[in-house]
Amino acid sequence: MRRQHVAACFLGFACAAGHAACDTGLAERMHTKLHPRRALDHERAVCEPWRGFPGRYIVVLPMPEAGGTPDTTRFDLDVLVVQQADNGNTERAKIVSRLLDEGALTEDAIRIAEIRVDTARYTLAPDARAFGLRVLYQGSSRTSPYARETLTLYLPQGQKLAKVLDQLEMTLEHGEWDTNCTGVFEATRGALSVMRATSNGLADLTLRRTRSGSRATLQGDECITQERPATFNATVLHYDGTIYRIPKRAARD
C-alpha cells in the first residue's frame, strides 16, 4: 500500500471542504448596496440562515484590499446580521448588526480555502448569543501538506457586532513526506465549549485540544505507519471586557 491516498486525505477538513455560496443572492445585494465601488470575492462570500432566529441571516462579504503584493492579499470582511422581510423580499432586507472588520484576513502562500459560518449555540449570557466564522487555510505543497482552521466569534450588541474572540486556532494539520511513503505527520484538533462560570459578564470558554502524529517508513515493499500516542490539554479562556484573551500557551499548543 502506498502513501499517496493517506497524505491526500490526511488533511481531513480540507478534503471535505465545500464551496460557500449565497444561493439567494442576498450577499450580492448587500455588497452592491454597501460597497458599489469595491470588488467582492464571490467564491468566498457567505450567506447562511442563523438557526434559532427566523428570517435572520449571517452574511460575510470578503473584499480584497487595493495595493497588495503579487504574493500577499489582505481582505476586509464586512460581517452582517440581516433580517429578511416577512414576505421574503430580499430587497427589503434590513441590517440588524454589522462590523466592517478591516484587514481581517491575509492570504499568502497558504491560501484561504473556505470561509463558513459556525452557528453552534455560543450562548455567552442569557441575552448574548454569538456566532462564529471558521476560516480554512490550505497549503499547495505536495511534499509538505498543510491545513489550518481558525474560529472567530462575533457578538451582536445592538446595531454593532463585537469581535469577542479573534482567530483561535482550532485545527492544525501538517507533515513532510517523500510522495512515496516515508514521512512524518502531525495533527492538532480543538473543541470549544461554553462554561457556567463567567468573567466580566460573559461565560468562560474551555478549549480542549488533542494532538496526534504518525511516522511512515518503507519496509521492503510495504509502507508501515506508526501512530504516536495522542496527548490532551485544556485551557480556560476568560473575557476581559473587550475580548477573550488567548493565553500564550494555548496559542502555541
Backbone bond lengths (Angstrom), bond angles and torsions (degrees), N, CA, C in turn:
res aa  C-N    CA-C-N  psi(-1)  N-CA   C-N-CA  omega(-1)  CA-C   N-CA-C  phi
1 M - - - 1.467 - - 1.520 109.76 -
2 R 1.326 116.15 130.03 1.449 120.36 179.42 1.514 111.09 -91.95
3 R 1.339 115.34 170.71 1.453 120.52 -170.59 1.528 112.87 -96.55
4 Q 1.354 118.53 -4.89 1.454 119.81 -173.15 1.518 112.33 -55.99
5 H 1.338 118.02 -49.47 1.463 120.85 -176.24 1.519 110.81 -65.11
6 V 1.340 116.27 -39.68 1.458 120.05 -179.20 1.516 110.42 -62.56
7 A 1.348 115.93 -45.84 1.461 118.31 -178.76 1.508 111.15 -67.46
8 A 1.324 118.08 -37.17 1.465 120.74 -179.15 1.509 111.33 -63.38
9 C 1.319 117.54 -36.40 1.456 121.07 -176.23 1.514 113.17 -106.75
10 F 1.332 117.56 6.43 1.461 119.42 175.03 1.510 110.13 -59.46
11 L 1.315 117.05 -37.40 1.458 121.52 178.93 1.516 107.08 -83.05
12 G 1.320 115.66 79.73 1.456 122.36 -167.99 1.501 115.04 -54.50
13 F 1.358 117.71 -50.52 1.441 117.55 -175.48 1.520 111.12 -70.59
14 A 1.335 118.11 -25.83 1.459 119.63 178.35 1.513 110.21 -68.42
15 C 1.355 117.62 -34.67 1.456 120.13 178.33 1.509 110.65 -67.43
16 A 1.337 116.81 -33.05 1.456 120.48 -174.28 1.519 113.50 -95.36
17 A 1.323 116.84 -3.47 1.463 119.09 -174.71 1.520 110.65 -61.43
18 G 1.314 116.03 135.27 1.453 121.70 179.67 1.509 111.36 -108.72
19 H 1.311 115.44 170.96 1.459 120.94 179.83 1.516 108.91 -85.72
20 A 1.350 116.55 124.59 1.461 121.31 179.67 1.527 108.35 -86.07
21 A 1.328 117.25 112.84 1.463 120.83 -177.28 1.514 110.02 -125.47
22 C 1.312 115.47 149.76 1.463 121.56 177.74 1.521 107.36 -101.57
23 D 1.315 116.39 86.53 1.452 120.70 -174.07 1.526 112.91 -63.76
24 T 1.310 117.10 -27.82 1.463 119.09 -176.33 1.524 112.65 -80.58
25 G 1.306 118.17 -14.42 1.460 121.25 -175.89 1.517 113.46 81.07
26 L 1.326 117.30 4.38 1.461 120.54 -177.79 1.521 111.40 -63.81
27 A 1.326 117.63 -41.72 1.460 120.30 -178.95 1.522 110.88 -62.34
28 E 1.317 116.41 -44.24 1.462 119.77 -179.91 1.526 111.23 -62.86
29 R 1.328 116.67 -38.92 1.473 119.45 178.21 1.523 111.23 -65.36
30 M 1.342 116.58 -42.03 1.461 120.02 177.89 1.527 110.93 -63.16
31 H 1.318 116.56 -40.40 1.458 120.06 179.50 1.523 110.97 -63.91
32 T 1.327 116.83 -45.48 1.465 120.49 179.91 1.522 110.90 -61.43
33 K 1.320 116.20 -37.12 1.461 120.72 -178.86 1.526 111.90 -72.62
34 L 1.320 117.09 -41.91 1.458 121.04 -172.11 1.532 113.75 -92.73
35 H 1.331 117.11 -33.15 1.467 120.83 -173.14 1.531 110.39 -136.11
36 P 1.309 118.60 61.55 1.473 120.21 -174.92 1.525 113.67 -63.07
37 R 1.327 118.56 -20.40 1.459 120.94 -176.49 1.525 113.26 -104.32
38 R 1.327 116.76 5.09 1.453 119.14 -178.46 1.520 110.91 -113.69
39 A 1.342 114.67 149.34 1.462 120.15 178.08 1.526 109.82 -76.93
40 L 1.319 115.31 144.79 1.467 122.20 176.05 1.517 108.45 -112.23
41 D 1.332 115.84 133.76 1.460 120.04 172.73 1.527 107.72 -79.96
42 H 1.328 116.24 92.57 1.462 121.00 -174.02 1.528 111.80 -63.85
43 E 1.314 117.15 -33.02 1.469 120.40 -177.12 1.524 111.71 -62.22
44 R 1.339 116.56 -35.01 1.461 119.83 -174.55 1.525 113.20 -104.90
45 A 1.337 117.28 -3.01 1.463 119.35 177.81 1.524 110.15 -63.34
46 V 1.332 115.72 147.97 1.465 121.13 -174.11 1.520 109.86 -130.32
47 C 1.314 116.19 141.85 1.462 122.01 174.03 1.517 107.39 -149.01
48 E 1.318 116.91 108.19 1.461 121.19 -176.24 1.520 110.79 -136.97
49 P 1.326 117.12 145.45 1.466 119.16 175.39 1.518 110.65 -67.03
50 W 1.330 115.81 145.31 1.461 121.34 176.39 1.518 106.86 -92.92
51 R 1.304 115.15 105.85 1.461 120.63 -176.76 1.523 111.10 -58.37
52 G 1.314 115.93 135.20 1.456 121.40 -179.11 1.508 113.51 95.07
53 F 1.331 117.51 -9.28 1.467 122.80 178.42 1.526 108.34 -125.97
54 P 1.328 118.12 93.37 1.470 121.32 -175.88 1.519 112.26 -55.43
55 G 1.332 115.72 131.33 1.445 121.93 176.97 1.519 115.26 75.25
56 R 1.321 116.84 5.03 1.462 120.27 -176.58 1.533 109.70 -104.26
57 Y 1.335 115.40 136.01 1.457 121.27 -176.86 1.521 110.60 -126.44
58 I 1.332 114.73 150.66 1.457 121.86 172.09 1.526 106.81 -106.11
59 V 1.315 115.27 123.03 1.458 121.76 -178.05 1.518 108.84 -119.63
60 V 1.320 116.47 133.05 1.465 121.87 179.66 1.521 107.84 -125.27
61 L 1.330 115.78 122.52 1.462 122.41 -178.31 1.526 109.44 -112.84
62 P 1.338 118.56 100.26 1.468 120.47 176.84 1.533 109.41 -84.09
63 M 1.329 115.82 127.64 1.459 121.14 -177.18 1.514 109.50 -130.10
64 P 1.339 117.87 117.09 1.465 119.61 179.40 1.516 111.41 -64.59
65 E 1.326 115.11 138.98 1.453 120.23 177.47 1.525 110.22 -76.98
66 A 1.307 116.39 147.81 1.458 120.99 176.57 1.524 109.87 -74.74
67 G 1.332 115.45 153.79 1.455 119.83 174.09 1.509 114.99 82.58
68 G 1.329 118.47 18.47 1.451 120.39 177.90 1.522 111.67 -73.85
69 T 1.325 116.64 172.32 1.457 122.11 177.32 1.524 109.07 -93.40
70 P 1.345 117.96 165.24 1.476 119.21 178.69 1.523 113.51 -59.61
71 D 1.328 116.71 -26.22 1.464 120.23 -175.40 1.527 113.82 -100.76
72 T 1.327 117.59 -11.22 1.464 120.41 -174.87 1.524 110.51 -136.69
73 T 1.322 115.66 135.20 1.462 121.38 175.30 1.518 108.91 -129.72
74 R 1.322 116.15 130.24 1.459 121.62 174.31 1.519 108.84 -103.07
75 F 1.326 114.94 143.83 1.452 121.04 -178.13 1.520 110.87 -120.77
76 D 1.327 115.96 135.09 1.459 121.55 163.07 1.519 107.49 -86.11
77 L 1.328 116.52 142.22 1.460 121.27 174.36 1.524 108.74 -114.76
78 D 1.318 116.76 122.12 1.459 119.95 169.68 1.528 105.94 -97.50
79 V 1.327 115.61 110.38 1.465 122.25 -175.18 1.523 107.79 -104.55
80 L 1.329 116.41 122.15 1.460 122.25 -172.56 1.515 111.03 -125.61
81 V 1.329 115.66 142.60 1.468 121.77 163.43 1.525 105.66 -107.37
82 V 1.326 116.06 119.83 1.461 121.91 -171.71 1.524 109.92 -119.81
83 Q 1.317 115.89 135.21 1.470 121.83 176.55 1.526 108.96 -103.84
84 Q 1.323 115.69 119.70 1.453 119.98 177.27 1.525 110.43 -73.67
85 A 1.333 115.75 151.05 1.457 120.37 172.85 1.522 109.46 -65.97
86 D 1.336 116.33 153.14 1.461 120.98 -177.79 1.524 112.29 -57.45
87 N 1.329 117.71 -31.10 1.461 120.41 -179.33 1.526 112.76 -87.10
88 G 1.346 116.36 4.15 1.457 120.30 177.44 1.509 114.94 79.59
89 N 1.297 118.31 7.17 1.460 122.45 -179.31 1.529 109.41 -74.53
90 T 1.352 115.98 108.41 1.463 119.41 -176.46 1.517 111.91 -67.69
91 E 1.332 117.92 -19.79 1.458 119.91 177.85 1.527 111.52 -66.40
92 R 1.338 116.54 -22.30 1.457 121.00 -178.32 1.526 111.89 -104.60
93 A 1.321 116.41 14.57 1.460 120.01 178.33 1.520 110.31 -63.61
94 K 1.322 115.62 142.25 1.462 121.99 -175.98 1.521 110.07 -116.04
95 I 1.336 116.01 133.26 1.462 120.61 175.62 1.520 108.89 -78.06
96 V 1.326 115.84 119.95 1.463 121.52 -178.86 1.529 110.71 -89.58
97 S 1.323 116.77 -47.19 1.470 122.31 179.99 1.522 107.87 -141.84
98 R 1.345 114.52 151.88 1.465 117.46 -174.98 1.517 111.29 -155.98
99 L 1.354 115.36 145.92 1.458 121.86 170.44 1.521 108.65 -141.99
100 L 1.315 117.02 120.86 1.456 121.53 170.64 1.520 106.74 -88.31
101 D 1.310 115.21 102.91 1.467 123.03 -173.43 1.526 108.32 -94.54
102 E 1.334 116.18 92.74 1.451 120.94 -172.97 1.532 111.42 -75.43
103 G 1.337 115.01 136.45 1.462 120.45 179.65 1.511 113.28 61.81
104 A 1.332 116.86 30.91 1.467 120.51 -172.87 1.524 112.81 -67.60
105 L 1.337 117.88 -35.10 1.457 121.20 -174.61 1.516 110.21 -129.68
106 T 1.323 115.08 149.05 1.456 121.76 175.91 1.520 109.01 -129.16
107 E 1.324 115.54 132.63 1.463 121.25 177.20 1.521 108.79 -118.25
108 D 1.333 115.78 128.08 1.458 120.22 177.10 1.518 108.28 -133.45
109 A 1.332 118.03 -126.15 1.462 119.78 177.33 1.532 111.14 -64.46
110 I 1.321 115.87 -25.30 1.463 121.11 175.15 1.526 107.05 -96.06
111 R 1.324 117.05 111.62 1.456 120.83 -173.66 1.526 111.61 -83.71
112 I 1.331 115.44 153.45 1.466 121.20 173.11 1.528 107.38 -81.90
113 A 1.324 116.49 109.09 1.463 120.95 -176.32 1.521 111.71 -80.48
114 E 1.336 117.50 -34.20 1.465 119.70 -175.77 1.525 110.08 -165.81
115 I 1.310 115.56 146.69 1.462 123.36 167.72 1.515 106.73 -117.70
116 R 1.322 117.15 128.95 1.462 118.29 179.17 1.524 110.45 -141.57
117 V 1.310 114.03 155.66 1.461 121.44 -177.85 1.525 109.99 -85.76
118 D 1.314 116.27 137.62 1.464 123.03 172.83 1.525 106.95 -112.11
119 T 1.334 116.11 107.43 1.468 120.18 -177.80 1.525 111.52 -104.98
120 A 1.334 116.65 30.36 1.464 119.12 172.07 1.529 108.47 -58.83
121 R 1.321 116.72 159.20 1.463 120.61 -175.12 1.524 110.90 -79.07
122 Y 1.326 115.01 82.19 1.459 121.19 175.45 1.532 107.53 -87.17
123 T 1.340 115.13 73.81 1.466 120.69 178.97 1.516 108.06 -86.28
124 L 1.321 115.63 102.51 1.461 121.49 -172.47 1.519 112.58 -90.60
125 A 1.332 116.67 -15.37 1.470 124.39 175.61 1.524 105.34 -161.99
126 P 1.351 117.91 164.51 1.469 118.64 -178.46 1.523 114.28 -52.96
127 D 1.323 117.70 -31.45 1.463 121.01 -178.78 1.527 112.07 -116.80
128 A 1.331 116.73 23.63 1.464 120.45 -175.97 1.527 109.92 -137.62
129 R 1.326 115.24 103.24 1.455 120.07 177.83 1.525 109.01 -118.11
130 A 1.311 115.58 123.02 1.462 121.57 -178.81 1.527 110.31 -96.47
131 F 1.327 115.49 166.87 1.461 121.40 169.93 1.524 107.74 -130.63
132 G 1.304 116.18 162.33 1.450 120.20 -176.17 1.518 112.96 -116.29
133 L 1.320 114.78 155.77 1.453 122.49 167.48 1.520 107.55 -117.88
134 R 1.309 115.65 124.87 1.457 121.29 176.09 1.525 108.69 -106.01
135 V 1.319 115.23 127.53 1.462 121.42 -179.87 1.522 107.95 -113.48
136 L 1.330 115.68 124.98 1.451 121.97 -179.35 1.520 109.39 -103.79
137 Y 1.336 115.85 124.41 1.455 122.65 178.09 1.527 108.81 -109.22
138 Q 1.319 115.77 146.36 1.462 119.28 -178.10 1.520 110.30 -143.73
139 G 1.331 116.18 133.25 1.459 121.19 176.08 1.515 110.99 -82.90
140 S 1.320 115.57 166.08 1.465 120.47 -177.40 1.523 113.48 -109.65
141 S 1.334 117.08 -3.88 1.456 119.96 -177.07 1.524 110.77 -77.27
142 R 1.320 117.01 130.09 1.462 120.53 177.63 1.520 111.33 -75.65
143 T 1.326 116.79 -34.21 1.461 119.84 -177.93 1.520 113.01 -82.55
144 S 1.353 116.70 -20.18 1.466 120.79 178.91 1.525 109.03 -129.32
145 P 1.338 117.82 71.68 1.465 120.06 -178.36 1.519 111.34 -61.54
146 Y 1.335 114.48 143.16 1.470 120.13 -175.89 1.517 109.09 -150.55
147 A 1.323 115.98 136.18 1.462 121.77 172.66 1.521 108.61 -151.10
148 R 1.329 114.61 148.42 1.458 120.64 -175.17 1.520 108.46 -149.66
149 E 1.341 115.91 143.86 1.455 120.53 176.29 1.519 109.38 -130.46
150 T 1.345 116.35 132.90 1.460 121.06 177.24 1.523 110.02 -117.84
151 L 1.323 115.13 156.97 1.465 122.09 179.22 1.521 109.29 -125.44
152 T 1.337 116.07 127.24 1.456 123.03 173.03 1.519 108.23 -119.05
153 L 1.341 117.20 135.95 1.460 121.58 179.37 1.517 110.39 -107.66
154 Y 1.341 115.48 134.52 1.464 122.93 176.96 1.523 108.55 -118.49
155 L 1.323 115.24 135.54 1.463 121.33 -177.92 1.526 109.87 -120.67
156 P 1.341 118.74 117.82 1.469 119.89 176.22 1.524 111.24 -64.29
157 Q 1.306 115.14 131.39 1.468 122.51 175.18 1.524 107.36 -133.54
158 G 1.325 114.91 83.88 1.453 119.82 -174.01 1.513 109.82 67.36
159 Q 1.325 116.97 -130.45 1.459 121.01 -178.96 1.525 112.74 -79.29
160 K 1.316 117.25 -7.24 1.455 120.77 -178.57 1.525 110.76 -106.33
161 L 1.336 114.26 153.16 1.450 121.44 170.01 1.526 107.64 -107.46
162 A 1.305 116.71 129.50 1.460 120.86 175.89 1.523 109.15 -100.79
163 K 1.327 116.16 131.29 1.466 120.39 174.87 1.525 107.07 -86.81
164 V 1.331 116.80 104.33 1.463 120.37 -172.83 1.535 112.94 -99.03
165 L 1.329 117.32 -11.58 1.471 121.39 175.08 1.523 106.60 -144.09
166 D 1.328 116.92 126.48 1.458 120.63 -170.15 1.525 111.62 -115.29
167 Q 1.330 116.37 107.52 1.457 124.51 170.59 1.531 113.20 50.63
168 L 1.305 115.02 56.56 1.462 120.85 173.47 1.532 108.41 -74.76
169 E 1.316 116.04 126.44 1.460 119.78 -179.45 1.531 110.15 -73.34
170 M 1.333 115.62 119.59 1.455 121.43 -178.28 1.521 112.34 -103.26
171 T 1.316 116.83 -32.65 1.460 121.23 -179.25 1.520 109.95 -140.36
172 L 1.314 115.83 136.56 1.457 121.66 173.98 1.516 107.67 -140.79
173 E 1.335 116.64 120.30 1.461 121.64 -179.50 1.524 107.95 -131.59
174 H 1.328 116.10 126.26 1.454 119.07 -178.17 1.518 109.70 -154.94
175 G 1.314 115.24 166.04 1.452 119.50 179.90 1.511 111.76 -175.62
176 E 1.320 115.27 175.35 1.455 122.70 174.40 1.518 108.37 -139.38
177 W 1.337 116.67 134.76 1.460 119.59 179.29 1.522 109.43 -153.46
178 D 1.321 115.72 170.69 1.461 120.97 -174.07 1.525 112.56 -94.56
179 T 1.330 117.62 12.18 1.483 126.39 -178.21 1.524 112.89 68.08
180 N 1.322 117.06 5.42 1.461 120.32 177.26 1.515 110.78 -117.82
181 C 1.338 116.69 -51.17 1.470 121.04 178.60 1.521 111.65 -162.22
182 T 1.319 116.93 -57.25 1.460 122.22 -169.82 1.531 111.30 -63.04
183 G 1.322 114.51 126.63 1.455 117.88 179.37 1.509 112.32 179.93
184 V 1.341 114.57 170.46 1.463 122.48 178.84 1.524 107.48 -128.41
185 F 1.331 116.47 135.89 1.462 122.15 -177.89 1.531 109.58 -132.52
186 E 1.331 115.88 142.77 1.460 121.36 177.56 1.523 109.68 -134.22
187 A 1.325 116.04 147.67 1.460 121.17 178.86 1.515 109.77 -142.65
188 T 1.325 115.60 135.48 1.463 122.42 173.14 1.516 107.25 -124.88
189 R 1.332 116.96 127.02 1.466 121.71 -179.08 1.518 108.91 -128.54
190 G 1.329 115.56 137.60 1.453 120.41 -176.79 1.512 112.78 -122.62
191 A 1.319 115.14 159.45 1.466 122.83 175.15 1.516 107.54 -137.20
192 L 1.335 116.49 137.00 1.461 122.13 -177.41 1.516 109.28 -112.45
193 S 1.328 116.29 132.99 1.457 120.92 179.29 1.520 109.96 -133.02
194 V 1.326 115.62 153.82 1.462 122.76 -177.93 1.523 108.89 -94.67
195 M 1.330 116.60 131.76 1.456 121.83 -178.66 1.534 110.89 -98.39
196 R 1.315 115.88 168.12 1.468 120.17 175.97 1.520 111.72 -79.15
197 A 1.322 116.57 -32.25 1.470 120.19 179.48 1.522 109.71 -65.91
198 T 1.327 116.04 151.51 1.461 120.73 -178.36 1.521 111.08 -127.90
199 S 1.331 115.27 159.44 1.465 123.17 173.20 1.516 107.57 -139.68
200 N 1.328 116.17 122.63 1.459 121.68 178.58 1.532 112.67 53.20
201 G 1.335 114.88 38.56 1.453 120.17 171.66 1.511 116.50 93.53
202 L 1.329 118.54 -10.48 1.466 121.01 178.87 1.528 110.53 -122.73
203 A 1.318 115.48 150.21 1.461 121.28 -177.03 1.517 111.58 -62.09
204 D 1.328 115.84 144.15 1.453 120.21 170.79 1.536 108.77 -69.59
205 L 1.326 115.14 155.66 1.462 121.51 179.05 1.519 109.26 -119.49
206 T 1.321 115.94 142.76 1.462 120.97 175.40 1.524 109.39 -110.58
207 L 1.313 115.30 124.50 1.460 121.68 175.48 1.522 108.35 -104.28
208 R 1.328 115.87 117.65 1.467 121.46 176.99 1.521 108.59 -109.87
209 R 1.316 115.03 130.27 1.462 119.68 -178.16 1.514 111.17 -125.44
210 T 1.331 114.67 143.89 1.459 122.75 174.95 1.516 108.13 -120.36
211 R 1.310 116.22 128.56 1.464 120.91 179.01 1.522 109.24 -115.87
212 S 1.321 116.05 130.88 1.460 120.76 -179.93 1.525 108.57 -138.77
213 G 1.327 115.57 168.50 1.448 119.69 179.97 1.508 110.89 -163.09
214 S 1.314 114.67 167.97 1.458 119.98 179.01 1.517 109.77 -152.47
215 R 1.319 114.86 157.76 1.463 121.87 176.65 1.522 107.79 -130.47
216 A 1.333 116.28 133.55 1.455 121.26 179.56 1.522 109.69 -115.60
217 T 1.327 116.20 135.27 1.459 121.45 178.16 1.522 109.22 -136.19
218 L 1.296 114.90 148.95 1.462 120.70 178.33 1.512 108.76 -90.96
219 Q 1.323 116.41 119.36 1.460 122.79 178.45 1.513 107.74 -119.00
220 G 1.308 114.43 102.28 1.460 118.72 -172.64 1.519 109.55 68.77
221 D 1.328 116.80 -124.18 1.465 121.46 177.17 1.520 111.92 -98.97
222 E 1.331 117.48 5.79 1.465 120.92 -174.52 1.527 110.92 -111.83
223 C 1.331 115.69 135.89 1.459 121.82 176.56 1.529 108.14 -92.15
224 I 1.314 116.61 114.84 1.460 122.45 -175.31 1.527 109.33 -104.51
225 T 1.334 116.14 128.77 1.458 121.74 178.18 1.521 110.37 -108.67
226 Q 1.317 115.65 129.12 1.463 121.80 176.12 1.524 108.78 -112.25
227 E 1.324 116.33 121.34 1.460 121.54 -179.55 1.521 110.29 -86.57
228 R 1.318 115.69 138.36 1.457 121.16 176.64 1.524 108.89 -90.71
229 P 1.338 118.82 140.09 1.472 119.54 179.71 1.521 111.70 -56.73
230 A 1.317 116.12 136.66 1.467 120.85 -178.74 1.524 110.25 -73.06
231 T 1.326 116.16 149.08 1.457 122.21 174.35 1.524 108.78 -119.65
232 F 1.324 116.04 154.00 1.460 121.47 -174.75 1.529 109.54 -131.65
233 N 1.331 115.91 147.08 1.463 119.89 171.92 1.517 109.08 -152.22
234 A 1.310 115.90 160.34 1.462 122.43 179.94 1.521 109.27 -135.82
235 T 1.332 115.72 141.46 1.455 122.73 -179.81 1.522 109.09 -133.98
236 V 1.322 117.24 137.59 1.461 121.67 177.13 1.531 108.40 -98.26
237 L 1.326 116.40 130.87 1.455 122.79 177.80 1.521 108.86 -105.50
238 H 1.330 116.91 130.14 1.461 122.37 -179.14 1.530 110.25 -111.27
239 Y 1.313 116.28 140.11 1.463 122.05 176.34 1.522 108.24 -80.62
240 D 1.339 116.89 129.92 1.467 120.28 -176.01 1.525 113.34 -99.32
241 G 1.334 116.34 10.51 1.449 121.11 -176.68 1.509 112.99 103.79
242 T 1.345 115.95 -17.26 1.460 121.75 177.59 1.518 111.88 -127.11
243 I 1.330 116.19 -43.14 1.462 121.17 -174.56 1.518 109.29 -154.73
244 Y 1.331 116.48 159.35 1.463 121.41 171.28 1.525 107.66 -80.04
245 R 1.305 115.72 115.48 1.460 120.15 178.03 1.518 110.11 -76.55
246 I 1.328 115.73 135.33 1.471 121.11 179.09 1.520 107.74 -98.71
247 P 1.328 118.59 113.61 1.468 119.92 179.81 1.524 110.82 -56.72
248 K 1.339 116.39 148.81 1.468 119.90 -178.12 1.526 111.21 -59.08
249 R 1.321 116.12 -35.52 1.460 118.80 -179.24 1.519 110.61 -64.06
250 A 1.349 116.83 -40.72 1.456 120.65 179.32 1.511 110.97 -68.25
251 A 1.336 117.27 -34.67 1.458 120.24 178.67 1.522 111.23 -66.74
252 R 1.344 116.82 -31.34 1.460 120.31 -179.35 1.507 112.41 -82.68
253 D 1.339 117.61 -34.34 1.469 121.03 -172.96 1.523 111.28 -64.60
